[in-house]
Amino acid sequence: MTQENNDPKVRVVTLTKPVIDQDGKEHTSLTLKEPGGAAYVKIGDPYHTLMIDGKNMGVEQNRERLLSYVAEVTGVHRPLLLTLNLKDIQAVTDAMFLFFG
């Protein structure tokens, strides 16, 4: 669940199960910040455009790249984020995707 806040460049996602980071710290939520340009150049687009008959029909999220952005902005190593359950991975990647809207 993404918590409300007043800063559009920050989103807090409450986890259903805590994740332990590389320093042994337990996180019951992850604070996502808008990624910078260096992260964008390093990781790339977190989606690709779906085209049908030359017309833009929407976008498809690349959750692998979105998870890399989550690691970049939270400092929690990506292999540890991969231990999140499905619901939590969906919640954090969906929240991160909103920065690219």
GIHU-V278255 format. One record per residue. N is the residue number from 1. RES is the residue in one letter. D_FIRST is the distance of its C-alpha to the first C-alpha in whole Angstrom. Layout:
BEGIN
N&RES&D_FIRST ; N&RES&D_FIRST
END
This chain:
BEGIN
1&M&0 ; 2&T&4 ; 3&Q&6 ; 4&E&10 ; 5&N&13 ; 6&N&16 ; 7&D&17 ; 8&P&16 ; 9&K&17 ; 10&V&14 ; 11&R&10 ; 12&V&8 ; 13&V&5 ; 14&T&5 ; 15&L&7 ; 16&T&9 ; 17&K&12 ; 18&P&13 ; 19&V&15 ; 20&I&19 ; 21&D&20 ; 22&Q&23 ; 23&D&25 ; 24&G&23 ; 25&K&21 ; 26&E&18 ; 27&H&14 ; 28&T&11 ; 29&S&9 ; 30&L&10 ; 31&T&12 ; 32&L&13 ; 33&K&16 ; 34&E&18 ; 35&P&20 ; 36&G&24 ; 37&G&27 ; 38&A&28 ; 39&A&25 ; 40&Y&25 ; 41&V&29 ; 42&K&28 ; 43&I&25 ; 44&G&26 ; 45&D&24 ; 46&P&21 ; 47&Y&22 ; 48&H&25 ; 49&T&27 ; 50&L&28 ; 51&M&31 ; 52&I&33 ; 53&D&37 ; 54&G&36 ; 55&K&34 ; 56&N&30 ; 57&M&28 ; 58&G&24 ; 59&V&23 ; 60&E&21 ; 61&Q&19 ; 62&N&20 ; 63&R&17 ; 64&E&20 ; 65&R&20 ; 66&L&17 ; 67&L&16 ; 68&S&20 ; 69&Y&18 ; 70&V&15 ; 71&A&18 ; 72&E&20 ; 73&V&18 ; 74&T&17 ; 75&G&20 ; 76&V&19 ; 77&H&21 ; 78&R&20 ; 79&P&22 ; 80&L&19 ; 81&L&16 ; 82&L&18 ; 83&T&18 ; 84&L&14 ; 85&N&13 ; 86&L&13 ; 87&K&9 ; 88&D&8 ; 89&I&11 ; 90&Q&10 ; 91&A&6 ; 92&V&9 ; 93&T&12 ; 94&D&10 ; 95&A&9 ; 96&M&13 ; 97&F&14 ; 98&L&14 ; 99&F&16 ; 100&F&19 ; 101&G&19
END
